[in-house]
Amino acid sequence: AVVPMAVILAVMFETPTITRVEGASLTGKPAQQTAQSAGSFGVSDATEESKEGPAAPRMGSGNMFDRIAFAYDSTNKWMSFGLDQHWRNTMVKDCLQLRPDDKVLDLATGTADVSILVGQHLRQLGARGTNAVLGVDPSNEMLRRGVVKVQDQHLEHVVRLVKGDAQDLREVQVIDAEGTLGDKSPGSREASVDKISMSFGIRNVPDRSKALSEMRRVLRPSEQSRVCILELSLPTGDTFLSKLARKFITEVVPFIGWVATMGSGGEEYEYLERSILRFPKPMDFAAELAAAGLPVETITSFAYGAVNLYTAKPAL
C-alpha cells in the first residue's frame, strides 16, 4: 500500500486533540471490569503463543523484542514518518513536568529513547543527583542497545537501565553494554518515584492491572507526581484521514515490519497490529487507570487518534 504524500503532511502538521477527562465520565465501570478488560476480545494475557509453538518466544514478550531489537528504532521511524520522537518529546516536556530533583521511572524503556530524553532534560534543569532515571524493560537485547546509546550521550551517571517486569518492580537486574546481567537487586520501593513514563509498552504487558497497581505503589502521593503513558490505538473517527489511519495500522504496519526486519519479523509485526486492535478505546483505558488510583486528567490524541498520550496523577 502507498500512503499519499498529502496524508503524510497532514499527519505531520495536524493539531493534536486534547480531551479533558472528568471523573463523572468514568463512572459506572466497576474496578474489576476495567482491570480485566485486556481488550475488546476479553483476553486476560496480552501476549500470544508464537506460530512456531510453545518453545518459541511469546509474541509481546521480552524475548520477542530480543529478536527484532536490531531493527526496532529504524522501524519505529518508518512506521511513524519520523514522528515517534516528537510524540516522546511531547510526553517528556509537556506531560511529565520535570523538576531538577525528580526521580523518574521509565517503563518499557526499550532502547532507552525516553530515558535519554528525560536524562537530557533533567541535566538542562541543573539536576545534580545520580541515577535520577531508572529505565526498566524485559528485553536483554533492547536494553543492551539502550546502554550503548546512554553511554554515547554521556548520561550513564543519570540514567540506569535494568531488566525488570512492569508487573512486579520489587526486583531488577542491571545490564551492561555487552548484555551481561548482574545479580538480582532491589527495585523500586513504595512511594519512591516522582514521575512515571511508558511509551508504546502498556499494550504488551500480560496483565495491565498488575502494572497499573505497581505504578500506583511506587509513585509518591503528591500533587506534583505524574504518570504519562503514550500508546497506540485504533482510530475511531469517521473522517477520511481517520479511516486511512486505521487502514495504515491494519495493512501497512505489518508490511513495513516485514521489510525492515528483512523478512524475519513478519510475525512480530502482525502481532503488533493485533495488539493495537485489542487495546481498549481511550476512555476505557482511562477508566482502568482511574480504577487503579491513577485518575486521568487529559488524553492528547495524535495522528487522528492512532496515538494517545494519557496524563494521570495519583488519587490523593
N, C-alpha and C positions, 0 to 999 in steps of 0.2 A: 504494500500500500504506500502511496505517496502523499505526504502532507503538504498542501499548498503553502507557498511562502507567505501568503496573506494571513493564513491561520497562525503560522509561527509568530509573525509580527504581532498579531492580535493578542496572543498569549503573553508575549514579552512586554507589551505596553498596556496591558489591562490594569484597571484599578481594583485592588483586592476588595472583597466584600467583607465587612466586619459585622457580625451578628452578636448583639449583647444578649447573654443568656440570663433570663430571670428565673429565680427559684421556682415560681409557680408553674413554669413551662415544663418542669421536670417531675412534677408530682404525678401520682398515680402509677409509678413504676416501682414496685417493691424491690428492695435491695437484692433479694435472691434472684429475681427475674433479670435485673440488669447485670448482675455478676456472672450469670450463666449464659448470657446472650453472646456467645463467642462468634456469632454470625447468624445471618438470617436462616441458615440451614440447621441451626441447633447443634453445631459442632462444639464438643467440650475440649478438644485439643486442637489448637490452631495448626500444628504441624501435621504432616502426612507421611504415610509409608511410601517409599520410592517404588517406582515401577520395577526397579532391579531386585526388589524383595526386601525382607526384614533385615538382612545383613548390611544393606546399603544405608548411608546416612538418611535420616528422615528429612523430608522437604521442610524447610524453615528452621532447621536446627543449626547449631554452630558448625557441625561437621559439613552440612550442605554449603554453608558460606565459605568454608575452607576450600571447597572445590572451585568456586567462582571468584575468589578473592583477587586473582591476578587480573581480572577484567572489571572488577566492581566499580572503581572510580570512573573509568572511562565510559562504562555502560550507563552509569547514572547521568553523565553529562549528555550523552547521545539521547537518552530517553526523555530528558527534561529540557532539551535545547539549550543546555548550559545554565538553566535557571535554578538548579538544585542548590547551588551555593548561595544564590540570592535569597532563597527561602530560609536556608540555615542562618544567614546573616540577619535576616529579619527576626528570627527567633532569638538570637543572641542579643541583638541590640535593642529590640523593642519589647520583647516578652520577658526576658529574664531580669531586666532592670538591675544589672550587676552593680555591686558596691565593692570597694577595694578589699574589704575583709571577708568577702563571701567565700564559703565552701560550696563547691558545685559538684553535683553528681551527674555524669553524662552516661545514661543507659543506652545499650545497643550502640556503643561508640563506633563500632566497625573499624574503619581505618583512621579514626580519630579526627575527622574533619571538624566536628562541632567542638570537641575537647580543645583542639588547637585554636579555633576562633575564640572560645571563652578565655583560654590562657593569654592570647594576644590582647584581648580587651581588658583583662584584669591588669596586665602589665602596663597598658596605656593609662589605666586609672591609678597607677602607682602602687599596686599591691606588692608587698614585700615578703609575704609568707611563702613557705614551700608546700608542695603538694596540695595546692588550692583546688585543683581539678582532679577528680577521680573518674576515669573512663572505664566502663565495665562492658564486657562483651563475652559471649560464649565461644567465639571462633578464634582458635590459635593463630591461623594464618592472617586473618583480618587484623588482629592485634599486632602481630609481628610487623606487618607493613605500617601500621599506625605508629609503632615505636620509632621506626626509621624516620617517618615524617615529623614526629615530635622532636627528635634529635636534630633534624635538618633546620628546624625553626628555633633551636636552642631553648626549648621550653621544658627540658627534662626535669628541672627543679620546680616547675609549676604544675605540669601535667603528669599524672601517674596512671598508667594503663594496666589493668588487671583482668584476668579471666574470671568470670563470675556469672551468676544466674539472677536475672531481674526478679525472679520469684522468691529468692532467698539470698539476701545480701550479707548474711552474717559471716560468710567465709569467702575469701577470694585468693587468687594466685597471681603473683607478679610475673610478668613475661618480659624477655629481653628481645633485642633486635635479631637474634638468631632463632627465636621461637622457643627458647628454653623456659620452662615453667619452674617457678620457685615452689617452696612448700606452701601449704595452705596457711593462711594467716587471717586474723580478724578483719572483717569487712566494715560496713557502715553501722555505727551504733544508733540507738534510738535518739531522735531529735538532734542529730549531729550535722545536718546539711541545710544550707540556706536556699539553694536553688537546685532544681532537677530539670534536666533536658533529656529528650528522647526523640530522635528523628528516624522515621521510617522503620521502626522496630517493634512497637507495641503489637502490631499486626501478626508478628511471628511468635510471640510468647505463647507457650502452650496453654497456660491458664492466666488470662488477663487479670482476674480478680485478685490472684496472689500478688502479681506485680504491683497493682494499684495499692493494695494493702501495705506492701513493703515501702512504696513511696511515702505513704502517709506515716508509717512508723519512723522513718529516718528523717523526715522533714521537720525542721524546727516549727513550733507553733507560734508563728509571728506574722504580723500584718505584711512584713516585707518579703516573706517567703513566697516562692513561685514554683509551679510545675508547668513546664512548657513542652507540649507534645506535638510534633509535626508528623502527619500521617496521610497516606493516600486514601482516596475514597472514590467510589464510582459516582460520577456526576449525575444529578437527578433533574437538572433543569431541562426546559423544553426548547431552549434556543438552539439555533443551528450549531453554534460553537460548543455548547454543552453536549449535544448529540455526537459531534465529531470527536470530542474528548473521550466519550465513552467508547467510541469505535477504536480510537488510538490505543486505549488501555487493553481492550479485548483482542485486538488483532495485530497492532504494530509492535507493542511492547515485547511479546514473546519472540517475534521475528528479530528485533534488534538484539535481544539477549542471545539468540542463537548465533547471529552474525558476530557479535562482539566476543563471544567465547569460542569462536571458530568451530561451532557445531557441538561443542562439548557441554554447553549449559542450557540446551533446549528444555529439558525437563524442569530445571530450576526456575527458568523464567516463565514457563507455563504455570508453575506453582504460584509465582508472583501474581499473575493475572487472577488465579482462583482466590488467593488470599485477599485481594482487593475486593472481589465480588462478595466475599463472605463477611468483610468487616462491616460493623454497624454504621448506619447513617449518622451524620454528625451529632444530631440531637440525642440519638440513642447512646452514643459513646459518651456524650456529656453527662447523661444520666448515670452511666456506670461510674464515672469519676465522682459525681456527687454522692452516690451510694457508698463510695469508699472514703468519704470525708474530704473530698477534694473538689468542691464546687467550682464549676467553670464560669468565668466572668465573660469571656469573649471567644468567638470562633472566627478566625480570619481565613477566608477562602481564596485560594489562588487557582489559576488555570481552570477557571469556570467550574470550580467545585471538585477538581481532581486531587487537590492538595489542601489540607486544612491544618491550621495552627490553633491548638487549644491552650488557652491561658487559664490556669486554675490556681487557687490559693487553698491553704488548709482551713477547714472549718474550725473556728475558734470558740 
